[in-house]
Every structure is written in structure tokens, then in C-alpha cells.
Amino acid sequence: MQKLGFNNFSEMLNGRLAMIGFISALLTEALTGKGVLHFLGLF
């Protein structure tokens, strides 16, 4: 069982999910010509 808080597993998982989110945002903007903020109705 993993311990709670800052540890190697949680930091690596968080980093990987952040990279996936960032690449997804870039691909969304590249394919549609509209940014993520546009889809959220903020811009």
C-alpha cells in the first residue's frame, strides 16, 4: 500500500498526467484552431 503525501510514485504519476493534459491541450488547439479557454467559455 502506498503512503499518502509526497512520494516518488505520486510525483511521477502527477507529472505524467500533467504531460498528457498539456499535450492534449496543444493538440486540441492545433486541430481546431481554438484554445482550451474558448471551449470552456472563458475567452
mmCIF entry with sequence, helices, sheets and N, C-alpha, C, O atoms, coordinates in Angstrom:
data_MODEL
# 
_entry.id   MODEL 
# 
_entity.id                         1 
_entity.type                       polymer 
_entity.pdbx_number_of_molecules   1 
# 
_entity_poly.entity_id                      1 
_entity_poly.type                           'polypeptide(L)' 
_entity_poly.nstd_linkage                   no 
_entity_poly.nstd_monomer                   no 
_entity_poly.pdbx_seq_one_letter_code       MQKLGFNNFSEMLNGRLAMIGFISALLTEALTGKGVLHFLGLF 
_entity_poly.pdbx_seq_one_letter_code_can   MQKLGFNNFSEMLNGRLAMIGFISALLTEALTGKGVLHFLGLF 
_entity_poly.pdbx_strand_id                 A 
# 
loop_
_entity_poly_seq.entity_id 
_entity_poly_seq.num 
_entity_poly_seq.mon_id 
_entity_poly_seq.hetero 
1 1  MET n 
1 2  GLN n 
1 3  LYS n 
1 4  LEU n 
1 5  GLY n 
1 6  PHE n 
1 7  ASN n 
1 8  ASN n 
1 9  PHE n 
1 10 SER n 
1 11 GLU n 
1 12 MET n 
1 13 LEU n 
1 14 ASN n 
1 15 GLY n 
1 16 ARG n 
1 17 LEU n 
1 18 ALA n 
1 19 MET n 
1 20 ILE n 
1 21 GLY n 
1 22 PHE n 
1 23 ILE n 
1 24 SER n 
1 25 ALA n 
1 26 LEU n 
1 27 LEU n 
1 28 THR n 
1 29 GLU n 
1 30 ALA n 
1 31 LEU n 
1 32 THR n 
1 33 GLY n 
1 34 LYS n 
1 35 GLY n 
1 36 VAL n 
1 37 LEU n 
1 38 HIS n 
1 39 PHE n 
1 40 LEU n 
1 41 GLY n 
1 42 LEU n 
1 43 PHE n 
# 
_struct_asym.id          A 
_struct_asym.entity_id   1 
# 
loop_
_struct_conf.conf_type_id 
_struct_conf.id 
_struct_conf.pdbx_PDB_helix_id 
_struct_conf.beg_label_comp_id 
_struct_conf.beg_label_asym_id 
_struct_conf.beg_label_seq_id 
_struct_conf.pdbx_beg_PDB_ins_code 
_struct_conf.end_label_comp_id 
_struct_conf.end_label_asym_id 
_struct_conf.end_label_seq_id 
_struct_conf.pdbx_end_PDB_ins_code 
_struct_conf.beg_auth_comp_id 
_struct_conf.beg_auth_asym_id 
_struct_conf.beg_auth_seq_id 
_struct_conf.end_auth_comp_id 
_struct_conf.end_auth_asym_id 
_struct_conf.end_auth_seq_id 
_struct_conf.pdbx_PDB_helix_class 
_struct_conf.details 
_struct_conf.pdbx_PDB_helix_length 
HELX_P HELX_P1 AA1 ASN A 8  ? THR A 32 ? ASN A 8  THR A 32 1 ? 25 
HELX_P HELX_P2 AA2 VAL A 36 ? LEU A 40 ? VAL A 36 LEU A 40 1 ? 5  
# 
_struct_conf_type.id          HELX_P 
_struct_conf_type.criteria    ? 
_struct_conf_type.reference   ? 
# 
loop_
_atom_site.group_PDB 
_atom_site.id 
_atom_site.type_symbol 
_atom_site.label_atom_id 
_atom_site.label_alt_id 
_atom_site.label_comp_id 
_atom_site.label_asym_id 
_atom_site.label_entity_id 
_atom_site.label_seq_id 
_atom_site.pdbx_PDB_ins_code 
_atom_site.Cartn_x 
_atom_site.Cartn_y 
_atom_site.Cartn_z 
_atom_site.occupancy 
_atom_site.B_iso_or_equiv 
_atom_site.pdbx_formal_charge 
_atom_site.auth_seq_id 
_atom_site.auth_comp_id 
_atom_site.auth_asym_id 
_atom_site.auth_atom_id 
_atom_site.pdbx_PDB_model_num 
ATOM 1   N N  . MET A 1 1  ? 0.841   -1.188 0.000   1.00 0.00 ? 1  MET A N  1 
ATOM 2   C CA . MET A 1 1  ? 0.000   0.000  0.000   1.00 0.00 ? 1  MET A CA 1 
ATOM 3   C C  . MET A 1 1  ? 0.878   1.241  0.000   1.00 0.00 ? 1  MET A C  1 
ATOM 4   O O  . MET A 1 1  ? 1.859   1.316  0.741   1.00 0.00 ? 1  MET A O  1 
ATOM 5   N N  . GLN A 1 2  ? 0.527   2.205  -0.825  1.00 0.00 ? 2  GLN A N  1 
ATOM 6   C CA . GLN A 1 2  ? 1.295   3.449  -0.921  1.00 0.00 ? 2  GLN A CA 1 
ATOM 7   C C  . GLN A 1 2  ? 0.958   4.364  0.246   1.00 0.00 ? 2  GLN A C  1 
ATOM 8   O O  . GLN A 1 2  ? -0.191  4.449  0.677   1.00 0.00 ? 2  GLN A O  1 
ATOM 9   N N  . LYS A 1 3  ? 1.970   5.041  0.742   1.00 0.00 ? 3  LYS A N  1 
ATOM 10  C CA . LYS A 1 3  ? 1.717   6.022  1.797   1.00 0.00 ? 3  LYS A CA 1 
ATOM 11  C C  . LYS A 1 3  ? 1.205   7.319  1.182   1.00 0.00 ? 3  LYS A C  1 
ATOM 12  O O  . LYS A 1 3  ? 1.472   7.612  0.016   1.00 0.00 ? 3  LYS A O  1 
ATOM 13  N N  . LEU A 1 4  ? 0.478   8.082  1.964   1.00 0.00 ? 4  LEU A N  1 
ATOM 14  C CA . LEU A 1 4  ? -0.080  9.339  1.495   1.00 0.00 ? 4  LEU A CA 1 
ATOM 15  C C  . LEU A 1 4  ? 0.979   10.434 1.512   1.00 0.00 ? 4  LEU A C  1 
ATOM 16  O O  . LEU A 1 4  ? 1.985   10.330 2.213   1.00 0.00 ? 4  LEU A O  1 
ATOM 17  N N  . GLY A 1 5  ? 0.744   11.470 0.743   1.00 0.00 ? 5  GLY A N  1 
ATOM 18  C CA . GLY A 1 5  ? 1.659   12.612 0.736   1.00 0.00 ? 5  GLY A CA 1 
ATOM 19  C C  . GLY A 1 5  ? 2.634   12.554 -0.423  1.00 0.00 ? 5  GLY A C  1 
ATOM 20  O O  . GLY A 1 5  ? 2.417   11.852 -1.411  1.00 0.00 ? 5  GLY A O  1 
ATOM 21  N N  . PHE A 1 6  ? 3.712   13.309 -0.277  1.00 0.00 ? 6  PHE A N  1 
ATOM 22  C CA . PHE A 1 6  ? 4.723   13.390 -1.326  1.00 0.00 ? 6  PHE A CA 1 
ATOM 23  C C  . PHE A 1 6  ? 5.610   12.159 -1.283  1.00 0.00 ? 6  PHE A C  1 
ATOM 24  O O  . PHE A 1 6  ? 6.310   11.924 -0.298  1.00 0.00 ? 6  PHE A O  1 
ATOM 25  N N  . ASN A 1 7  ? 5.580   11.372 -2.353  1.00 0.00 ? 7  ASN A N  1 
ATOM 26  C CA . ASN A 1 7  ? 6.499   10.250 -2.504  1.00 0.00 ? 7  ASN A CA 1 
ATOM 27  C C  . ASN A 1 7  ? 6.773   10.074 -3.992  1.00 0.00 ? 7  ASN A C  1 
ATOM 28  O O  . ASN A 1 7  ? 6.141   10.726 -4.824  1.00 0.00 ? 7  ASN A O  1 
ATOM 29  N N  . ASN A 1 8  ? 7.693   9.211  -4.321  1.00 0.00 ? 8  ASN A N  1 
ATOM 30  C CA . ASN A 1 8  ? 8.108   9.071  -5.720  1.00 0.00 ? 8  ASN A CA 1 
ATOM 31  C C  . ASN A 1 8  ? 6.966   8.659  -6.635  1.00 0.00 ? 8  ASN A C  1 
ATOM 32  O O  . ASN A 1 8  ? 6.831   9.193  -7.736  1.00 0.00 ? 8  ASN A O  1 
ATOM 33  N N  . PHE A 1 9  ? 6.140   7.714  -6.190  1.00 0.00 ? 9  PHE A N  1 
ATOM 34  C CA . PHE A 1 9  ? 5.052   7.232  -7.045  1.00 0.00 ? 9  PHE A CA 1 
ATOM 35  C C  . PHE A 1 9  ? 4.063   8.339  -7.362  1.00 0.00 ? 9  PHE A C  1 
ATOM 36  O O  . PHE A 1 9  ? 3.702   8.536  -8.522  1.00 0.00 ? 9  PHE A O  1 
ATOM 37  N N  . SER A 1 10 ? 3.623   9.060  -6.348  1.00 0.00 ? 10 SER A N  1 
ATOM 38  C CA . SER A 1 10 ? 2.617   10.102 -6.589  1.00 0.00 ? 10 SER A CA 1 
ATOM 39  C C  . SER A 1 10 ? 3.183   11.250 -7.415  1.00 0.00 ? 10 SER A C  1 
ATOM 40  O O  . SER A 1 10 ? 2.465   11.836 -8.225  1.00 0.00 ? 10 SER A O  1 
ATOM 41  N N  . GLU A 1 11 ? 4.440   11.576 -7.226  1.00 0.00 ? 11 GLU A N  1 
ATOM 42  C CA . GLU A 1 11 ? 5.051   12.651 -8.004  1.00 0.00 ? 11 GLU A CA 1 
ATOM 43  C C  . GLU A 1 11 ? 5.214   12.253 -9.466  1.00 0.00 ? 11 GLU A C  1 
ATOM 44  O O  . GLU A 1 11 ? 4.983   13.071 -10.356 1.00 0.00 ? 11 GLU A O  1 
ATOM 45  N N  . MET A 1 12 ? 5.610   11.008 -9.727  1.00 0.00 ? 12 MET A N  1 
ATOM 46  C CA . MET A 1 12 ? 5.741   10.548 -11.111 1.00 0.00 ? 12 MET A CA 1 
ATOM 47  C C  . MET A 1 12 ? 4.384   10.481 -11.791 1.00 0.00 ? 12 MET A C  1 
ATOM 48  O O  . MET A 1 12 ? 4.256   10.863 -12.954 1.00 0.00 ? 12 MET A O  1 
ATOM 49  N N  . LEU A 1 13 ? 3.368   9.999  -11.082 1.00 0.00 ? 13 LEU A N  1 
ATOM 50  C CA . LEU A 1 13 ? 2.030   9.924  -11.652 1.00 0.00 ? 13 LEU A CA 1 
ATOM 51  C C  . LEU A 1 13 ? 1.500   11.318 -11.960 1.00 0.00 ? 13 LEU A C  1 
ATOM 52  O O  . LEU A 1 13 ? 0.928   11.541 -13.027 1.00 0.00 ? 13 LEU A O  1 
ATOM 53  N N  . ASN A 1 14 ? 1.681   12.246 -11.048 1.00 0.00 ? 14 ASN A N  1 
ATOM 54  C CA . ASN A 1 14 ? 1.228   13.619 -11.259 1.00 0.00 ? 14 ASN A CA 1 
ATOM 55  C C  . ASN A 1 14 ? 1.930   14.246 -12.463 1.00 0.00 ? 14 ASN A C  1 
ATOM 56  O O  . ASN A 1 14 ? 1.290   14.929 -13.263 1.00 0.00 ? 14 ASN A O  1 
ATOM 57  N N  . GLY A 1 15 ? 3.218   14.025 -12.597 1.00 0.00 ? 15 GLY A N  1 
ATOM 58  C CA . GLY A 1 15 ? 3.964   14.561 -13.731 1.00 0.00 ? 15 GLY A CA 1 
ATOM 59  C C  . GLY A 1 15 ? 3.497   13.986 -15.053 1.00 0.00 ? 15 GLY A C  1 
ATOM 60  O O  . GLY A 1 15 ? 3.374   14.709 -16.041 1.00 0.00 ? 15 GLY A O  1 
ATOM 61  N N  . ARG A 1 16 ? 3.238   12.698 -15.075 1.00 0.00 ? 16 ARG A N  1 
ATOM 62  C CA . ARG A 1 16 ? 2.777   12.057 -16.314 1.00 0.00 ? 16 ARG A CA 1 
ATOM 63  C C  . ARG A 1 16 ? 1.393   12.551 -16.710 1.00 0.00 ? 16 ARG A C  1 
ATOM 64  O O  . ARG A 1 16 ? 1.136   12.806 -17.887 1.00 0.00 ? 16 ARG A O  1 
ATOM 65  N N  . LEU A 1 17 ? 0.504   12.686 -15.738 1.00 0.00 ? 17 LEU A N  1 
ATOM 66  C CA . LEU A 1 17 ? -0.836  13.191 -16.042 1.00 0.00 ? 17 LEU A CA 1 
ATOM 67  C C  . LEU A 1 17 ? -0.787  14.639 -16.511 1.00 0.00 ? 17 LEU A C  1 
ATOM 68  O O  . LEU A 1 17 ? -1.560  15.036 -17.382 1.00 0.00 ? 17 LEU A O  1 
ATOM 69  N N  . ALA A 1 18 ? 0.115   15.427 -15.941 1.00 0.00 ? 18 ALA A N  1 
ATOM 70  C CA . ALA A 1 18 ? 0.263   16.818 -16.374 1.00 0.00 ? 18 ALA A CA 1 
ATOM 71  C C  . ALA A 1 18 ? 0.761   16.879 -17.814 1.00 0.00 ? 18 ALA A C  1 
ATOM 72  O O  . ALA A 1 18 ? 0.295   17.707 -18.597 1.00 0.00 ? 18 ALA A O  1 
ATOM 73  N N  . MET A 1 19 ? 1.706   16.008 -18.169 1.00 0.00 ? 19 MET A N  1 
ATOM 74  C CA . MET A 1 19 ? 2.207   15.984 -19.543 1.00 0.00 ? 19 MET A CA 1 
ATOM 75  C C  . MET A 1 19 ? 1.117   15.574 -20.525 1.00 0.00 ? 19 MET A C  1 
ATOM 76  O O  . MET A 1 19 ? 1.016   16.141 -21.613 1.00 0.00 ? 19 MET A O  1 
ATOM 77  N N  . ILE A 1 20 ? 0.304   14.598 -20.149 1.00 0.00 ? 20 ILE A N  1 
ATOM 78  C CA . ILE A 1 20 ? -0.796  14.167 -21.016 1.00 0.00 ? 20 ILE A CA 1 
ATOM 79  C C  . ILE A 1 20 ? -1.786  15.304 -21.211 1.00 0.00 ? 20 ILE A C  1 
ATOM 80  O O  . ILE A 1 20 ? -2.260  15.531 -22.325 1.00 0.00 ? 20 ILE A O  1 
ATOM 81  N N  . GLY A 1 21 ? -2.104  16.022 -20.138 1.00 0.00 ? 21 GLY A N  1 
ATOM 82  C CA . GLY A 1 21 ? -3.025  17.151 -20.241 1.00 0.00 ? 21 GLY A CA 1 
ATOM 83  C C  . GLY A 1 21 ? -2.482  18.265 -21.105 1.00 0.00 ? 21 GLY A C  1 
ATOM 84  O O  . GLY A 1 21 ? -3.217  18.854 -21.897 1.00 0.00 ? 21 GLY A O  1 
ATOM 85  N N  . PHE A 1 22 ? -1.202  18.559 -20.963 1.00 0.00 ? 22 PHE A N  1 
ATOM 86  C CA . PHE A 1 22 ? -0.585  19.626 -21.745 1.00 0.00 ? 22 PHE A CA 1 
ATOM 87  C C  . PHE A 1 22 ? -0.565  19.280 -23.229 1.00 0.00 ? 22 PHE A C  1 
ATOM 88  O O  . PHE A 1 22 ? -0.897  20.120 -24.065 1.00 0.00 ? 22 PHE A O  1 
ATOM 89  N N  . ILE A 1 23 ? -0.181  18.059 -23.560 1.00 0.00 ? 23 ILE A N  1 
ATOM 90  C CA . ILE A 1 23 ? -0.156  17.624 -24.961 1.00 0.00 ? 23 ILE A CA 1 
ATOM 91  C C  . ILE A 1 23 ? -1.572  17.605 -25.535 1.00 0.00 ? 23 ILE A C  1 
ATOM 92  O O  . ILE A 1 23 ? -1.776  17.967 -26.694 1.00 0.00 ? 23 ILE A O  1 
ATOM 93  N N  . SER A 1 24 ? -2.546  17.188 -24.732 1.00 0.00 ? 24 SER A N  1 
ATOM 94  C CA . SER A 1 24 ? -3.937  17.201 -25.191 1.00 0.00 ? 24 SER A CA 1 
ATOM 95  C C  . SER A 1 24 ? -4.400  18.615 -25.507 1.00 0.00 ? 24 SER A C  1 
ATOM 96  O O  . SER A 1 24 ? -5.093  18.833 -26.500 1.00 0.00 ? 24 SER A O  1 
ATOM 97  N N  . ALA A 1 25 ? -4.024  19.574 -24.673 1.00 0.00 ? 25 ALA A N  1 
ATOM 98  C CA . ALA A 1 25 ? -4.391  20.971 -24.922 1.00 0.00 ? 25 ALA A CA 1 
ATOM 99  C C  . ALA A 1 25 ? -3.733  21.483 -26.197 1.00 0.00 ? 25 ALA A C  1 
ATOM 100 O O  . ALA A 1 25 ? -4.370  22.184 -26.983 1.00 0.00 ? 25 ALA A O  1 
ATOM 101 N N  . LEU A 1 26 ? -2.469  21.141 -26.411 1.00 0.00 ? 26 LEU A N  1 
ATOM 102 C CA . LEU A 1 26 ? -1.785  21.559 -27.633 1.00 0.00 ? 26 LEU A CA 1 
ATOM 103 C C  . LEU A 1 26 ? -2.430  20.950 -28.871 1.00 0.00 ? 26 LEU A C  1 
ATOM 104 O O  . LEU A 1 26 ? -2.638  21.643 -29.867 1.00 0.00 ? 26 LEU A O  1 
ATOM 105 N N  . LEU A 1 27 ? -2.746  19.672 -28.816 1.00 0.00 ? 27 LEU A N  1 
ATOM 106 C CA . LEU A 1 27 ? -3.374  19.011 -29.963 1.00 0.00 ? 27 LEU A CA 1 
ATOM 107 C C  . LEU A 1 27 ? -4.762  19.575 -30.241 1.00 0.00 ? 27 LEU A C  1 
ATOM 108 O O  . LEU A 1 27 ? -5.147  19.742 -31.398 1.00 0.00 ? 27 LEU A O  1 
ATOM 109 N N  . THR A 1 28 ? -5.509  19.866 -29.188 1.00 0.00 ? 28 THR A N  1 
ATOM 110 C CA . THR A 1 28 ? -6.840  20.451 -29.366 1.00 0.00 ? 28 THR A CA 1 
ATOM 111 C C  . THR A 1 28 ? -6.748  21.782 -30.083 1.00 0.00 ? 28 THR A C  1 
ATOM 112 O O  . THR A 1 28 ? -7.517  22.057 -31.004 1.00 0.00 ? 28 THR A O  1 
ATOM 113 N N  . GLU A 1 29 ? -5.805  22.608 -29.655 1.00 0.00 ? 29 GLU A N  1 
ATOM 114 C CA . GLU A 1 29 ? -5.654  23.917 -30.293 1.00 0.00 ? 29 GLU A CA 1 
ATOM 115 C C  . GLU A 1 29 ? -5.150  23.781 -31.728 1.00 0.00 ? 29 GLU A C  1 
ATOM 116 O O  . GLU A 1 29 ? -5.595  24.511 -32.613 1.00 0.00 ? 29 GLU A O  1 
ATOM 117 N N  . ALA A 1 30 ? -4.237  22.861 -31.960 1.00 0.00 ? 30 ALA A N  1 
ATOM 118 C CA . ALA A 1 30 ? -3.689  22.688 -33.304 1.00 0.00 ? 30 ALA A CA 1 
ATOM 119 C C  . ALA A 1 30 ? -4.738  22.155 -34.281 1.00 0.00 ? 30 ALA A C  1 
ATOM 120 O O  . ALA A 1 30 ? -4.765  22.563 -35.442 1.00 0.00 ? 30 ALA A O  1 
ATOM 121 N N  . LEU A 1 31 ? -5.588  21.261 -33.825 1.00 0.00 ? 31 LEU A N  1 
ATOM 122 C CA . LEU A 1 31 ? -6.568  20.643 -34.717 1.00 0.00 ? 31 LEU A CA 1 
ATOM 123 C C  . LEU A 1 31 ? -7.804  21.499 -34.943 1.00 0.00 ? 31 LEU A C  1 
ATOM 124 O O  . LEU A 1 31 ? -8.416  21.424 -36.008 1.00 0.00 ? 31 LEU A O  1 
ATOM 125 N N  . THR A 1 32 ? -8.185  22.314 -33.958 1.00 0.00 ? 32 THR A N  1 
ATOM 126 C CA . THR A 1 32 ? -9.418  23.093 -34.086 1.00 0.00 ? 32 THR A CA 1 
ATOM 127 C C  . THR A 1 32 ? -9.171  24.570 -34.332 1.00 0.00 ? 32 THR A C  1 
ATOM 128 O O  . THR A 1 32 ? -10.059 25.266 -34.824 1.00 0.00 ? 32 THR A O  1 
ATOM 129 N N  . GLY A 1 33 ? -7.994  25.062 -34.003 1.00 0.00 ? 33 GLY A N  1 
ATOM 130 C CA . GLY A 1 33 ? -7.705  26.481 -34.146 1.00 0.00 ? 33 GLY A CA 1 
ATOM 131 C C  . GLY A 1 33 ? -8.245  27.319 -33.007 1.00 0.00 ? 33 GLY A C  1 
ATOM 132 O O  . GLY A 1 33 ? -8.133  28.545 -33.029 1.00 0.00 ? 33 GLY A O  1 
ATOM 133 N N  . LYS A 1 34 ? -8.827  26.674 -32.016 1.00 0.00 ? 34 LYS A N  1 
ATOM 134 C CA . LYS A 1 34 ? -9.377  27.377 -30.858 1.00 0.00 ? 34 LYS A CA 1 
ATOM 135 C C  . LYS A 1 34 ? -8.759  26.787 -29.598 1.00 0.00 ? 34 LYS A C  1 
ATOM 136 O O  . LYS A 1 34 ? -8.566  25.576 -29.490 1.00 0.00 ? 34 LYS A O  1 
ATOM 137 N N  . GLY A 1 35 ? -8.456  27.660 -28.655 1.00 0.00 ? 35 GLY A N  1 
ATOM 138 C CA . GLY A 1 35 ? -7.811  27.223 -27.431 1.00 0.00 ? 35 GLY A CA 1 
ATOM 139 C C  . GLY A 1 35 ? -8.767  26.572 -26.450 1.00 0.00 ? 35 GLY A C  1 
ATOM 140 O O  . GLY A 1 35 ? -9.984  26.590 -26.637 1.00 0.00 ? 35 GLY A O  1 
ATOM 141 N N  . VAL A 1 36 ? -8.204  26.006 -25.418 1.00 0.00 ? 36 VAL A N  1 
ATOM 142 C CA . VAL A 1 36 ? -8.984  25.331 -24.389 1.00 0.00 ? 36 VAL A CA 1 
ATOM 143 C C  . VAL A 1 36 ? -9.903  26.316 -23.677 1.00 0.00 ? 36 VAL A C  1 
ATOM 144 O O  . VAL A 1 36 ? -11.033 25.968 -23.335 1.00 0.00 ? 36 VAL A O  1 
ATOM 145 N N  . LEU A 1 37 ? -9.433  27.540 -23.449 1.00 0.00 ? 37 LEU A N  1 
ATOM 146 C CA . LEU A 1 37 ? -10.262 28.539 -22.779 1.00 0.00 ? 37 LEU A CA 1 
ATOM 147 C C  . LEU A 1 37 ? -11.511 28.863 -23.588 1.00 0.00 ? 37 LEU A C  1 
ATOM 148 O O  . LEU A 1 37 ? -12.558 29.178 -23.022 1.00 0.00 ? 37 LEU A O  1 
ATOM 149 N N  . HIS A 1 38 ? -11.401 28.786 -24.902 1.00 0.00 ? 38 HIS A N  1 
ATOM 150 C CA . HIS A 1 38 ? -12.572 29.008 -25.754 1.00 0.00 ? 38 HIS A CA 1 
ATOM 151 C C  . HIS A 1 38 ? -13.624 27.927 -25.514 1.00 0.00 ? 38 HIS A C  1 
ATOM 152 O O  . HIS A 1 38 ? -14.815 28.226 -25.422 1.00 0.00 ? 38 HIS A O  1 
ATOM 153 N N  . PHE A 1 39 ? -13.191 26.682 -25.413 1.00 0.00 ? 39 PHE A N  1 
ATOM 154 C CA . PHE A 1 39 ? -14.127 25.588 -25.188 1.00 0.00 ? 39 PHE A CA 1 
ATOM 155 C C  . PHE A 1 39 ? -14.771 25.669 -23.813 1.00 0.00 ? 39 PHE A C  1 
ATOM 156 O O  . PHE A 1 39 ? -15.895 25.204 -23.623 1.00 0.00 ? 39 PHE A O  1 
ATOM 157 N N  . LEU A 1 40 ? -14.069 26.253 -22.857 1.00 0.00 ? 40 LEU A N  1 
ATOM 158 C CA . LEU A 1 40 ? -14.624 26.415 -21.515 1.00 0.00 ? 40 LEU A CA 1 
ATOM 159 C C  . LEU A 1 40 ? -15.509 27.646 -21.404 1.00 0.00 ? 40 LEU A C  1 
ATOM 160 O O  . LEU A 1 40 ? -16.165 27.853 -20.382 1.00 0.00 ? 40 LEU A O  1 
ATOM 161 N N  . GLY A 1 41 ? -15.530 28.465 -22.452 1.00 0.00 ? 41 GLY A N  1 
ATOM 162 C CA . GLY A 1 41 ? -16.354 29.662 -22.456 1.00 0.00 ? 41 GLY A CA 1 
ATOM 163 C C  . GLY A 1 41 ? -15.771 30.808 -21.655 1.00 0.00 ? 41 GLY A C  1 
ATOM 164 O O  . GLY A 1 41 ? -16.503 31.696 -21.218 1.00 0.00 ? 41 GLY A O  1 
ATOM 165 N N  . LEU A 1 42 ? -14.465 30.799 -21.458 1.00 0.00 ? 42 LEU A N  1 
ATOM 166 C CA . LEU A 1 42 ? -13.816 31.830 -20.651 1.00 0.00 ? 42 LEU A CA 1 
ATOM 167 C C  . LEU A 1 42 ? -13.142 32.906 -21.485 1.00 0.00 ? 42 LEU A C  1 
ATOM 168 O O  . LEU A 1 42 ? -12.710 33.923 -20.942 1.00 0.00 ? 42 LEU A O  1 
ATOM 169 N N  . PHE A 1 43 ? -13.044 32.707 -22.777 1.00 0.00 ? 43 PHE A N  1 
ATOM 170 C CA . PHE A 1 43 ? -12.344 33.681 -23.618 1.00 0.00 ? 43 PHE A CA 1 
ATOM 171 C C  . PHE A 1 43 ? -13.064 33.867 -24.922 1.00 0.00 ? 43 PHE A C  1 
ATOM 172 O O  . PHE A 1 43 ? -12.624 34.651 -25.763 1.00 0.00 ? 43 PHE A O  1 
# 
